[in-house]
């Protein structure tokens, strides 16, 4: 692979990736395997994005993505590797009867899959990109919130599209308005650690159980927690309506909505979670978007479908584009 830049103007890395969620990690691993040097920046304390797992009062709680399905060969190959190492397993084949599609989970929580993908990668976290510049030498320079500067030949952003737009619009011509005008549904949720089993029936997941809620998961029945703990996600309409409400009111209302699933158990600990960019409303039909002039690539779950596999395929497509741009 050719290396953009040289001498006093040498870049830090071939490709700089903004966002170390699933798409960014998948892209980084593929590019690294192709011989490129890659650096990832993520504003979170750890990798994973919505592959998020929290430990509360001894319980293990998935509070972002709850499961994933596999349809394509590429993800299937990765799942075979994870399965061989006991990192994934089948949760169930449906939450209201069986539809034949295994719902896969991280055996130690969904975030464990992101951490596995990050092994050996150059990840800077927490490190939030606050400004970008495409310089006269044809390099990207990204400044982070700690004042650090990172230089690369190719910039690959997997951040939510609104955030990517704010970082790139001054340097990249022709950013598609249809893409950047698309909004995301929000999700408000509550995590509840219990002192006894919940009222959620096996296999431990309920999709759209009420008009206000989109998903309820029992992390003990799911098999990742020895201590009973619920993850309760409100639907997009309820989440939008209550997004700016006082935190105490949101917790009280979510606790009320969760009460039928808590049953007779007592609540040991409760935490409210907010996902501003939970689900893209209108995914871009292509798996990534590329600007040839500036060597900028956009990818993530807003491309090629919002689910786990969509983000995975978007990351791989973006990696292939970046490899081509580095040649």
N, C-alpha and C positions, 0 to 999 in steps of 0.2 A: 504494500500500500504506500502511496506517496504521502508525504507529510507536509501540509501547508505551512509556509513560513520557514524561517531559518535565521541563523546568526543572532543579532541583537533583537530581532523581532520574532524569535521562535515562540510558538504557541505552547501552552501548558499541556494540552491534550488534543487528540484528533477531534473528539466529539464531546461536547458538554451537554448533559441531559438535565433538564429542569423537571424535577418530579421523580421520586423513587417509589412510586406505586407499582402496581403490577405491570403496566405498559412500559414504564421506564426501566424497570428491572429486566423484563424480557428483552427489551431492545439492547440494553447494556451487555447482557450475557451473549447475545448473538453477535454484536459488534466486536466484543473482546475475542470471541472464538474466531472471528474473521481476521484478527491481527491488529485491530485498531486499539489505541489507548482511549479510555473513556472515563469521564468523571461525572458523578451524579450529585446534584444539589437538591436538598429537600428541606422544606420549612419545618417539618415535624421533628420530634425528638428521635424518631426511629423510622425505619423504612416501612412501606406497606400501604400508606394511604388508607383506603377503606377496608383493607385487610387488617383489621384492628382487633386486638385482643387485650383485655385488661384483667388484672388480678385485684380482687376486692374482697377483703375479710376472708381470705383463704379460698375464695371461689375463682374460677377461670371463666371469663365472659367474653364471647365474641360480640362486639357492639357495632360493627359495620356489616360487611358482607357475611351472610350466614352459611352459604353453601355455593357450589357451582356444579354445572353439568358439562359434559364433554361430548362434542360432536365431531370435531376435526382431528386429523391425524397428528398435527404438530402438538397440540395440547395433550392428546392421548399418549404420545411418547413421553412427555414430561411427567404425566400422572403415573405411567408405568414405573418410571425411575423413583418417584416419590413413594409409590406403593411398596416397591422393593425395599425401601429404607424405612418403612412404617411411618411415613410422614402424612399420608392421606389414607382415608378409608371411606366406605360407603355409609352415609347416615341412614338413608331410606330410599325408596323408589317412588315417593310421592307422599303428600301430606293429607290427602283425602282419597285414599285408595292408591293403587299403583298405576302409573302411566308408562312404566318400562324404562324410564331414564333415571339412572342412579344419581342421587344428590350426594356429591362428594364434599368432604370437610377436611380441614387440617386436623390430624389426630391430636395435636397439642394446641389447637386453636388456629384460626385462619392466618394470624400474623406470622406463625412459624414458617409458613410457606414463603412469605416475603423475605424473612430472615435467611432462609436457605438459599434463595436466589441471589441474595446480596453477598454471600460468602465469596471473598476474593476480589470484590469490586471496590473501586475508589469512591466511597460514599462520604459526602460532607453533610452532616445533619446534627443539630438544626442549622440550616443555612438557607435563608430565603433570598431569592433573586429579587432585587428591587429596581434594577435598571440594566438595559442592554445597549450595546453600541456596535454597529458594523463599521469597522474603520477603513481607512483608505488603502490598507494593505490587503483587504479582503478577509479579515479575521473578525471573529466575534469576541467581544469583551463583556463579561457579565459581572456586575457589582452586586455583592450580597449585603445583608443588613448589618454585618459586622465590619463593613468597610473593605472586605477583601475583594480582589479582582481576579477573575479567571478568564483565560484566553483560549480559544479553540478555533479550529477550522470550520467545524460544522456545529450548529446549534439545533438541538432536538428538544422541543418542549412537549411534555405530556401533562402540563397543568390544565385545569379547567379552561375552556376556550376564552372566556372573558379575561382571565388572568394572562393568558398567552397574548391576547390582543393588546392589552395595556403595555406589555413588555416589548412588543415587536412592531407596533404600527408605524413608528417613526422611521424604521429601517427597511421594512419589507413592503414593497408596492403590491397592490392587487390582492390583499387579503380578502377572501370572500365574505361579503357582508352576511349572506345567508347563514354561514357557519357561526360567525361571531355574534349575530343577533339572537341565536338560539339560546333559550334559558334552560335552567335545570330545575327539577323539582327538589324541594328541600325535605329533610327528614328530621323531626324531633323524636327523641327516644328516651327511655328510662331503663336503667339497669338496676335490678333488685336482687340482693342476696337474701336468701330466706333461711329460717331456722328449721324448716321441715319441707318435705316434698310439696311441689306446687299442684295446682289443679289441672295442669296441661296434660292431656292424654298422650300415650305413646303415638308416634315416635318422638314427640317433643317439639313439633313445629306446627304452627297454624297460620295459613295464609289468609289475609283479609278476614279475620274472625269477627270484626264488627265494622260498622260504617266508618269509624274513626281510625281504626288500626289496620296497618298493612301486614304486620308479621309479629308473631309472638314465638319465642324460642325458649325452651327449657334446656339450659346448658348442661345439666346433669343427665337428663334423658338423651341428649345429643352425644354425651360420652366424653366431653372435654373437662368436666368439672366434677370433683367428688362432692362438693357442697352445692345444694340446690340454688340456682340463680337464674333469673329471667332476663331476657332481652326483649323489650317491647318497643316496636317502631310504629309511630303514628303515620297515617297516610299523608300524601302531599297536600290535600286540601286543608286538613286540620293543622298540619305543620305550618303552612303559609299563614293561616289565620292567627296562630299563636306565636309566630316567630319572634315578634318584638315584645311579647308580654314579659312581665316581671318573672324572674327565675323561680321564685317561690310559688307563683301561681301556676307556672308550667309544670313544676314538680307535683303540685297538689292535683292538678287535672289529670296528668298522666298516671299518677298513682290511683286515682279514681277509675280511670279506664282499664287499668291493669288488675284491679281488685278481683274480678271474677276468675282470673287465671292464677292469682296468688292463692285463692281459696282460704283455708283455715290457717295457713302458715303465717308466721310473723316475719316482718321485714327487719333484717339486721342492718342493712346499709342500702342507700339509694343514691344514684347519680344520674343526672340528666345529661344527654349527649345531643349535640347539634351537628348536622351535616348540611352545610349550605349548598354544596354541589353534589347532591346525592345521585340523581338520575337525569341524564340529558333527555329533554323532551322530544327532540328531533335529531337523531344521530345523523352525522354526515355519511353519505352512502359509500364513500371510499375509505379504505383502512388508514390512510394518512394523507397529509397535504404537504407538498414540496415546493419551495421557491428555489429555482435553479440558480438565479443570480446571486443571492446571498447565502446559499447553502443552509437554508433554514427548513426544518421539518417539524410538522405538528402531528401529534398522535395522542391516543388516550381513549377513554371509554366513550367519548363523544363521537368516535369514528367507528364505523363497521359494527355498531351495536353496543349497548351500554353494559352488558353483563361481563362476567369474569372472562369468558372466552373471547368476547369482542375486544376487550382491552389487551388480552394476550396476542391476538392476531394483529391488532393495530401496532403493538410494539415491535413485532417481528417485521411487519411491512416497513415501518419507519427505519428499522435497523438496516434492512436491505437498501433502502434509499440512501441512507447515510454512507454505507460502504461504497456505493456507486459514486457518490459525490466526492469521496476521498481519493478515488483512483486518479 
